[in-house]
Amino acid sequence: MFEQLLAKKYIFRQKRHSILTICSIAAALALMTALFMLFSTLLSCMHDIIYDNAPYHYKITNLTKDKAESLLNLPEFDCNMMIEKDYTCSVELLLKDYTEYDYFADIENYWEPLEIDPKKQLEVNRMLITLDLKDLSARAEFAQIFAVFYIFVIFLALLLRLVIDTAFEISSKEREKQFGVLQSIGATPQQIVKMITFEGLMLSCIGVPIGSLIGMGLGYGAFQAILSSGVAEAYLHDGQESLLHYHINLILLLTAMITGLAWVLFSAYGTGMRVIKMTPVQAISGRSSQIMKVKKFSLFGLLFGWKGRLASRNNRRQPKRFIITVLSLVLSMVLFASTSIIIEKAGMVTDRMLDDMYGEFLFDLMVPTKETAGADGYLDTVEKVEESPYFTNICADISVTGVNEDENKKLIFINYVNENQYLQDFNNNPPVSYQELKNSGSYLYASEIPLEDDTLTVEKIISYGSDNAKTEEQNFTYPIMQKTGIPDSEKKYLSGSTERYIWLYASVDLYRNSAKELYHLSRYYGDFSAVLTDTKDHDKALDFLKSLDTVAADQIMDIYEIHHQEETMLSAVRIGLNCMNIMFMLIALINMINIISTGIINRKAEIASLQSLGMAENQLYGITILECSQYALTAGVISIILTEILFFLTARFLKLFEVFDGDGSVLVSMDDIINYAEPVPRLLLAVGFALVTAMISSLIPLRIMQKSALTDRMHSVD
C-alpha cells in the first residue's frame, strides 16, 4: 500500500512526465498491436482464399456416381459431391471437429476398407487443415508459424525497449534524492523497486489500451494502403478481392496487450534494480563514489568556444540519456534512408533480369500459335490481332533456316518480317526503309561475311513438313538488294564467332506473293509479340487471344502481368515498410522530446544560477541549440556510416544473384545499381528535421521557465 500510494502521488504530481511516459507506452504498444493485427489479417485472408480455391480438407476423385453417393454419410466429415468436367464424380470432405487421428496416413485401416486408393484418388488441402487447426500436426505447424512471428515481435521489442527504458530512467533520475531519503528512513530496496513497478503498472492501465486502439487503427490503415497498391488484383483471381478484409483476432489482441504490459513492467523493474545499486548518501548528494576525470577537450568546444564546451559537458553528464536518444534517432534515420532505396534497387534488379530474359519490355504479350496453324494460319492470326482494338506495335515474322555446306558450314536465317519487327531488329535505324524493302521484291543481306554477287544461293533449307519430319530442298537463289552488318538485336544473343551466320530480311508480302512456294511450312508455328493499346483492357485482350483457334492459349507469355505483379508487390512491401518507419520515427521523436525537455526542466536551478552570474538569454538559447545539434549531428554521422555499411552488405548479397551471359559477362551488375551517395541527401533531411524538433522541444520549456523569477528557480527542490 505504501508503494502504491507514493507511485500514485508522483504520477499526479508530475503530470507532464507521466503524459510523455504514457505516450511512449502507447506508441510502442501501437506498433506491436499493429503487427499482431496484420498477422491475424494475413492468416484470415489466406484461409478465405485457400478455401475459395479448394473448399475441402480432403477430396476423393475419380468416383462413379454410386460410389460417391455411398461416401456422403461419413460421420467424421461434412461431405459435398461434385461432378467434374470429365463426368466423373468427386467428394469434398471437411472435418467437423478437431481430431488426433491422422486420416491421410492411415491408409490400411481407413481408406482401403472404403476402396479408395490414396495415391491416385485422395487430395489433401494441408494448408486449410493447418489454418483450421483440425488435427494434432496442424496445431504443431501453426505453433511453428506463430513462434517464428513471435520471435520477430520479441526481437522488435528488445530493439524498442529503450523507449520505455528512457521514460523510467528519466523518472528515476528525477527522484534519486527522494529514493535516497526513503532508504535512509527505513525503506527497503524491494519497496523502491515495487514503487517504480507500480508506477509502470498504473501508467500501463492507460497507455496499453490507448496503444492497442491506435495499433488497431494503424494496422487497418496499413492494410488499406497495401490493398491500394493493386496487389490483390495482380495476384488473385476475379472476385477474390472481396475475400480480403481486416480481421481482429481477440486472442492475438490479448497476446499483444499482455506482451506489451510485460515489456513495460520489465523495463520498470530493470530501472528499479539499477536505482537501488546506489547508496542513500550517493542518491541524496547526487555524487558518485568514484572520481570522474573531466574531459576538457570537445569538438564543439573547439568550434564554438565556451558555449560549445558547456553544451558538450551538459550532454556528457548524462551519457546514458544521450546514447539512448542518439540510438533511437539512428534507428529511425537508417530505416528512413535505406528501406525505400533498397526496395527500389530490388525492383531495378528484377527489371534488368526480365529485360535480359524477354527483351527490354518492347512488348506486353508474346503469343505462340499452334503447330497445326501453318504459315498462312500464322499470318491470318496476326491480321486478326492487328484488326482488333486491343493491340498495337505487333511484331511478326516467318523464319526459315538454311545451310551452306562449305568449309565454314554457314547458317542462314531467312526472315520475312512485318514493318514493326523490321524496325525492332534494327533498333529503328534500318539501312533501308521497310517500304523500299517491300517494293524491291528482294532481300536485305546482313552479315560480316563478304558477298561478291547480288544473289545468295542456299544449298539446303530445313523446314518441317506435314509429318513433322525435316525435309531438305536444294539451291534456292535469293536476290540481294543491299548488304549490311549484323543487326544489334542479333549480336546481343550471339556467342562465339559471327563468321558463320547470315541473315536475310524480306517483307511478309514477298512471302505471300511468291516466296511461300519455296518452302513446305504446313506445320509451321511461330510467335508474335504485341503491346496493349490500353492496359485496362488486359483481361479482355487475353480473352480475345484465347478465342482464336490458332493461338496456343496455355503458352501465352504475359510479360505485362509479370511486370505488373513485380511492381505491385514491391509497392505493397514499400507501403508496409513506410508504415513501420513512421512508427519508428514517432517513437524516436517522443523519446527525444522526453529526454531533452525533461533535461531542461531538471536543470532549472542550474540555469537560474548561470543567469544570475551574468549569462544573457541569447547565450542560454545558443547553448541549448548546440546541445540539440549534438544529438542530431551525432545521430546523422552514425546513420551515414551504418547506412553505407548496410548498402555495402546489400551489394555483396545481391552479387550472389548476378545474371551472367553465356560468355561469362555480367548482365546485371550490382556495381551499376548500388549508389553509395544516394542515401546521403535523405539522411541530411532527417538530420535537419531532428534538429528542428529538438530545438522546439527545448526552447518551449525554456520560454516557460523564463516567466518565473530567478530566486524561485534557484530555491526549487526536485
WONOR-V910796 format. One record per backbone hydrogen bond with DSSP energy under -0.5 kcal/mol. NH is the residue of the N-H (numbers start at 1). CO is the residue of the C=O. Records with the same first field share a line. If there is no record, write none. Layout:
NH: CO ; CO
This chain:
5: 1
6: 2
7: 3
8: 4
9: 5
10: 6
11: 7
12: 8
13: 9
14: 10
15: 13
18: 14
19: 15
20: 16
21: 17
22: 18
23: 19
24: 20
25: 21
26: 22
27: 23
28: 24
29: 25
30: 26
31: 27
32: 28
33: 29
34: 30
35: 31
36: 32
37: 33
38: 34
39: 35
40: 36
41: 37
42: 38
43: 39
44: 40
45: 41
46: 42
47: 43
48: 44
49: 45
50: 46
51: 47
52: 48
53: 49
54: 50
56: 54
57: 93
58: 93
59: 123
60: 91
61: 59 ; 121
63: 89
68: 64
69: 65
70: 66
71: 67 ; 68
72: 69
74: 71
77: 74
78: 94
79: 77
80: 92
82: 90
84: 82 ; 88
87: 84
89: 63
90: 82
91: 60
92: 80
93: 58
94: 78
96: 76
99: 134
103: 101
106: 102
107: 105
110: 106
111: 106
112: 107
114: 110 ; 111
115: 112
116: 111
118: 116
120: 117
121: 117
122: 117 ; 118
123: 59 ; 121
125: 57
126: 124
129: 125
130: 126
131: 127
132: 128
133: 129 ; 130
134: 129
136: 99
139: 135
140: 136
141: 137
142: 138
143: 139
144: 140
145: 141
146: 142
147: 143
148: 144
149: 145
150: 146
151: 147
152: 148
153: 149
154: 150
155: 151
156: 152
157: 153
158: 154
159: 155
160: 156
161: 157
163: 160
164: 160
165: 161
166: 162
167: 163
168: 164
169: 165
170: 166
171: 167
172: 168
173: 169
174: 170
175: 171
176: 173
179: 175
180: 176
181: 177
182: 178
183: 179
184: 180
185: 181
186: 183
187: 182
192: 188
193: 189
194: 190
195: 191
196: 192
197: 193
198: 194
199: 195
200: 196
201: 197
202: 198
203: 199
204: 200
205: 201
206: 202 ; 203
207: 203
208: 204
209: 204
210: 206
211: 207
212: 208
213: 209
214: 210
215: 211
216: 212
217: 213
218: 214
219: 215
220: 216
221: 217
222: 218
223: 219
224: 220
225: 221
226: 222
227: 223
228: 224
229: 225 ; 226
230: 227
231: 226
234: 230
235: 231
236: 232
240: 237
242: 239
243: 240
244: 241
245: 243
249: 247
250: 248
253: 249
254: 250
255: 251
256: 252
257: 253
258: 254
259: 255
260: 256
261: 257
262: 258
263: 259
264: 260
265: 261
266: 262
267: 263
268: 264
269: 265
270: 266
271: 267
272: 268
273: 269
274: 270
275: 271
276: 272
277: 274
278: 275
283: 279
284: 280
285: 281
286: 282
287: 282
292: 290
296: 294
302: 298
303: 299
304: 300
305: 301
307: 304
309: 305
310: 306
311: 307
312: 308
313: 309
314: 310
315: 311
316: 312
317: 313
318: 315
319: 316
322: 318
323: 319
324: 320
325: 321
326: 322
327: 323
328: 324
329: 325
330: 326
331: 327
332: 328
333: 329
334: 330
335: 331
336: 332
337: 333
338: 334
339: 335
342: 338
343: 339
344: 340
345: 341
346: 342
347: 343
348: 344
349: 345
350: 346
351: 347
352: 348
353: 349
354: 350
355: 351
356: 352
357: 353
358: 354
359: 355
361: 359
364: 530
365: 530
366: 557
367: 365 ; 528
368: 366
369: 526
370: 550
373: 370
374: 524
375: 521
377: 373
378: 374
379: 375
380: 376
381: 377
382: 378
383: 379
384: 380
385: 381
386: 382
387: 383
388: 384 ; 385
391: 388
392: 531
395: 529
396: 394
398: 416
399: 397
400: 414
401: 462
402: 412
403: 460
404: 410
405: 403
406: 404
409: 406
410: 404
411: 500
412: 402
413: 502
414: 400 ; 412
415: 413 ; 504
416: 398 ; 414
417: 415 ; 506
418: 396
422: 418
423: 419
424: 420
425: 421
426: 422
427: 424
428: 423
429: 426
437: 433
438: 434
439: 435
440: 436
441: 437
442: 437
443: 479
444: 505
445: 443 ; 482
446: 444 ; 503
447: 445 ; 484
450: 448
456: 478
458: 456 ; 476
459: 457
460: 403
461: 473
462: 401
463: 461 ; 471
465: 463 ; 469
468: 465
471: 463
473: 461
475: 459
476: 458
478: 456
480: 454
481: 443
482: 443
484: 445
489: 425
490: 487
491: 487
492: 488
493: 490
494: 490 ; 491
501: 498
502: 411
503: 446
504: 413
505: 444
506: 415
508: 417
511: 507
512: 508
513: 509
514: 510
515: 510
516: 511
517: 514
518: 515
519: 516
521: 519
523: 464
524: 521
528: 367
529: 395
530: 365
531: 392
533: 390
537: 534
538: 535
541: 537
542: 538
543: 539
544: 540
545: 541
546: 542
547: 543
548: 545
551: 548
552: 368
553: 551
555: 552
556: 553
557: 366
558: 556
559: 364 ; 557
560: 364
562: 558
563: 559
564: 560
565: 561
566: 562
567: 563
568: 564
569: 565
570: 566
571: 567
572: 568
573: 569
574: 570
575: 571
576: 572
577: 573
578: 574
579: 575
580: 576
581: 577
582: 578
583: 579
584: 580
585: 581
586: 582
587: 583
588: 584
589: 585
590: 586
591: 587
592: 588
593: 589
594: 590
595: 591
596: 592
597: 593
598: 594
599: 595
600: 596
601: 597
602: 598
603: 599 ; 600
604: 601
607: 603
608: 604
609: 605
610: 606
611: 607
612: 608
613: 609
614: 611
615: 610
620: 616
621: 617
622: 618
623: 619
624: 620
625: 621
626: 622
627: 623
628: 624
629: 625
630: 626
631: 627
632: 628
633: 629
634: 630
635: 631
636: 632
637: 633
638: 634
639: 635
640: 636
641: 637
642: 638
643: 639
644: 640
645: 641
646: 642
647: 643
648: 644
649: 645
650: 646
651: 647
652: 648
653: 649
654: 650
655: 651
656: 653
657: 654
658: 655
661: 665
664: 661
667: 659
668: 659
669: 667
672: 669
673: 669
674: 670
676: 674
678: 675
680: 677
681: 677
682: 678
683: 679
684: 680
685: 681
686: 682
687: 683
688: 684
689: 685
690: 686
691: 687
692: 688
693: 689
694: 690
695: 691
696: 692
697: 693
698: 694
699: 695
700: 696
702: 698
703: 699
704: 700
705: 701
706: 702
707: 704
708: 705
713: 709
714: 710
715: 711
716: 713
